[in-house]
Amino acid sequence: MSDLNRQWLLRARPQGQLSLDDFEYREEPAPDAPLAAGEVRIRNVVFLCAPTMRNWMDPPGNSFYPSVPLGSPVMAPAVGRVVASNNPEFAVGDRVSSISTWQDYATVAATNLRKPTKLPDGISFVDALGRFGLNPLTAYFGLLEVGQPQAGETLVVSGAAGSTGSTVCQIGRIKGLRVVGIAGGADKCAWLTDACGIDAAIDYKHENVEARLAELCPNGIDVFFDNVGGDILQAAVNNMAPKGRIVLCGQISSYDAGEQPEGPRNMMRLIYGSIRMEGFLCGNYAAEFPRAVADLKAWHEAGKIVYREDLHVGFDQLPAAFMTLFRGANQGTLLVAVDEAEARATR
Ligand SMILES: NC(=O)c1ccc[n+]([C@@H]2O[C@H](COP(=O)([O-])OP(=O)(O)OC[C@H]3O[C@@H](n4cnc5c(N)ncnc54)[C@H](OP(=O)(O)O)[C@@H]3O)[C@@H](O)[C@H]2O)c1
């Protein structure tokens, strides 16, 4: 066990686009203070770079989680190992997942929003956070529970080549939907059609999304799974089929923009078309995670899901890796491992 606790602190509230200057590196001695009743101390092994962490860096506002206080370690989903426990539910050595913070050692009260959950044996830290973690679970419940798709319907997915979006696309294909993905750049679009096996992809950086949606979905969009918001959401609203469902998963186009996007406009389309638009949080379905993990495992084992992991190694990489999300430079689920060998260990 290291005697150092490395940390990345939020130095300043980001003004629009994130900058490395918004973060500050600090080292302090590893904590050894006695734990209060209910607390556990976790040594973090892998961190997930989740776009919504950008929202947690803003002043208190809409977020479900509290805003990160200035001068504190950045809040992030992570998996790690319990190194001390004053909680009968957790023993030293347990492997856990939690909403943690960018530091080697995080002490959490296991009674609040950030209560850890134990990882099952036989699954690596990276897979627990990636392949079977937050994003695929979000894809699963957002599409199947909120989107209520029926075989033969047309599904359109924004942020389609990303971690959440590519899983939505492939679950849609598995469930017999016609799937159109929207992503940035020809390479990502080719990966979606060639590797993920969806029907068509739109390169929003070089094509007119609204016109292409009209061409590709002549009978309208039955389910729109939106990771992006802004102009892409608007283009989809204008192309929805009657009785369509818009699944609001994320709004990444505005997280780093420093202001709220306009719209969406044309809400009469929703009224005349009896269209439902609904936001959701993956955590709403926590009690049903085991069923989703079982389905995802079966699909992976049957070779029905292609998965890309974008693993950066080294605690020092955290802020720079996180920032790649907002340039579309990540290729799949963006993770930062403190140590790769341990991150891939299954016990
Ligand atoms: N509701 C929930 O419970 C929940 C849970 C997890 C994630 N989410 C949301 O799901 C979305 C995807 O998250 P993820 O972790 O899977 O990330 P991801 O899709 O793997 O990576 C983010 C992608 O967003 C795209 N992007 C970035 N800036 C953009 C912009 N201005 N306009 C359009 N696209 C942009 C980029 O792809 P391109 O190269 O294609 O631009 C980038 O690769 C996020 O909105 C996130 O907040 C919601």
The ligand as an SDF file (V2000), in Angstrom:
LIG
                    3D

 48 52  0  0  0  0  0  0  0  0999 V2000
  -28.9210    9.4510  -18.0600 N   0  0  0  0  0  0  0  0  0  0  0  0
  -27.9580    8.6990  -17.5280 C   0  0  0  0  0  0  0  0  0  0  0  0
  -28.1240    8.0120  -16.5110 O   0  0  0  0  0  0  0  0  0  0  0  0
  -26.6080    8.6610  -18.2190 C   0  0  0  0  0  0  0  0  0  0  0  0
  -25.6280    7.7310  -17.8110 C   0  0  0  0  0  0  0  0  0  0  0  0
  -24.4280    7.6670  -18.5270 C   0  0  0  0  0  0  0  0  0  0  0  0
  -24.2020    8.5540  -19.5890 C   0  0  0  0  0  0  0  0  0  0  0  0
  -25.1680    9.4810  -19.8960 N   0  0  0  0  0  0  0  0  0  0  0  0
  -24.9680   10.4180  -21.0200 C   0  0  0  0  0  0  0  0  0  0  0  0
  -24.7010    9.6540  -22.1970 O   0  0  0  0  0  0  0  0  0  0  0  0
  -23.9400   10.4620  -23.0920 C   0  0  0  0  0  0  0  0  0  0  0  0
  -22.7560    9.6480  -23.6050 C   0  0  0  0  0  0  0  0  0  0  0  0
  -21.8560    9.4080  -22.5290 O   0  0  0  0  0  0  0  0  0  0  0  0
  -20.6360    8.3650  -22.6920 P   0  0  0  0  0  0  0  0  0  0  0  0
  -19.9920    8.2460  -21.3540 O   0  0  0  0  0  0  0  0  0  0  0  0
  -21.1220    7.1560  -23.3640 O   0  0  0  0  0  0  0  0  0  0  0  0
  -19.6250    9.1640  -23.6180 O   0  0  0  0  0  0  0  0  0  0  0  0
  -19.1730    8.8040  -25.1120 P   0  0  0  0  0  0  0  0  0  0  0  0
  -20.3940    8.8540  -25.9690 O   0  0  0  0  0  0  0  0  0  0  0  0
  -18.3270    7.5930  -25.1310 O   0  0  0  0  0  0  0  0  0  0  0  0
  -18.2140   10.0200  -25.4350 O   0  0  0  0  0  0  0  0  0  0  0  0
  -18.7090   11.2860  -25.6330 C   0  0  0  0  0  0  0  0  0  0  0  0
  -18.9700   11.5240  -27.1490 C   0  0  0  0  0  0  0  0  0  0  0  0
  -19.8520   12.6240  -27.2850 O   0  0  0  0  0  0  0  0  0  0  0  0
  -19.6590   13.2020  -28.5440 C   0  0  0  0  0  0  0  0  0  0  0  0
  -19.6540   14.6660  -28.4360 N   0  0  0  0  0  0  0  0  0  0  0  0
  -18.8150   15.4330  -27.6980 C   0  0  0  0  0  0  0  0  0  0  0  0
  -19.1170   16.7330  -27.8730 N   0  0  0  0  0  0  0  0  0  0  0  0
  -20.1610   16.7610  -28.7450 C   0  0  0  0  0  0  0  0  0  0  0  0
  -20.9250   17.8210  -29.3200 C   0  0  0  0  0  0  0  0  0  0  0  0
  -20.6700   19.1120  -29.0460 N   0  0  0  0  0  0  0  0  0  0  0  0
  -21.9180   17.4960  -30.1990 N   0  0  0  0  0  0  0  0  0  0  0  0
  -22.1810   16.2040  -30.4980 C   0  0  0  0  0  0  0  0  0  0  0  0
  -21.4980   15.1620  -29.9830 N   0  0  0  0  0  0  0  0  0  0  0  0
  -20.5010   15.4510  -29.1090 C   0  0  0  0  0  0  0  0  0  0  0  0
  -18.3030   12.7150  -29.0630 C   0  0  0  0  0  0  0  0  0  0  0  0
  -18.5490   11.8040  -30.1420 O   0  0  0  0  0  0  0  0  0  0  0  0
  -18.5000   12.3360  -31.6700 P   0  0  0  0  0  0  0  0  0  0  0  0
  -17.0870   12.1240  -32.1250 O   0  0  0  0  0  0  0  0  0  0  0  0
  -19.5020   11.4780  -32.3400 O   0  0  0  0  0  0  0  0  0  0  0  0
  -18.8520   13.7970  -31.6360 O   0  0  0  0  0  0  0  0  0  0  0  0
  -17.7060   11.9580  -27.8830 C   0  0  0  0  0  0  0  0  0  0  0  0
  -16.9020   10.8890  -28.2780 O   0  0  0  0  0  0  0  0  0  0  0  0
  -23.5720   11.7200  -22.3440 C   0  0  0  0  0  0  0  0  0  0  0  0
  -24.4610   12.7520  -22.6970 O   0  0  0  0  0  0  0  0  0  0  0  0
  -23.7720   11.3350  -20.8860 C   0  0  0  0  0  0  0  0  0  0  0  0
  -24.0170   12.4400  -20.0630 O   0  0  0  0  0  0  0  0  0  0  0  0
  -26.3600    9.5440  -19.2370 C   0  0  0  0  0  0  0  0  0  0  0  0
  1  2  1  0
  2  3  2  0
  2  4  1  0
  4  5  1  0
  4 48  2  0
  5  6  2  0
  6  7  1  0
  7  8  2  0
  8  9  1  0
  8 48  1  0
  9 10  1  0
  9 46  1  0
 10 11  1  0
 11 12  1  0
 11 44  1  0
 12 13  1  0
 13 14  1  0
 14 15  2  0
 14 16  1  0
 14 17  1  0
 17 18  1  0
 18 19  2  0
 18 20  1  0
 18 21  1  0
 21 22  1  0
 22 23  1  0
 23 24  1  0
 23 42  1  0
 24 25  1  0
 25 26  1  0
 25 36  1  0
 26 27  1  0
 26 35  1  0
 27 28  2  0
 28 29  1  0
 29 30  1  0
 29 35  2  0
 30 31  1  0
 30 32  2  0
 32 33  1  0
 33 34  2  0
 34 35  1  0
 36 37  1  0
 36 42  1  0
 37 38  1  0
 38 39  2  0
 38 40  1  0
 38 41  1  0
 42 43  1  0
 44 45  1  0
 44 46  1  0
 46 47  1  0
M  CHG  2   8   1  16  -1
M  END
$$$$
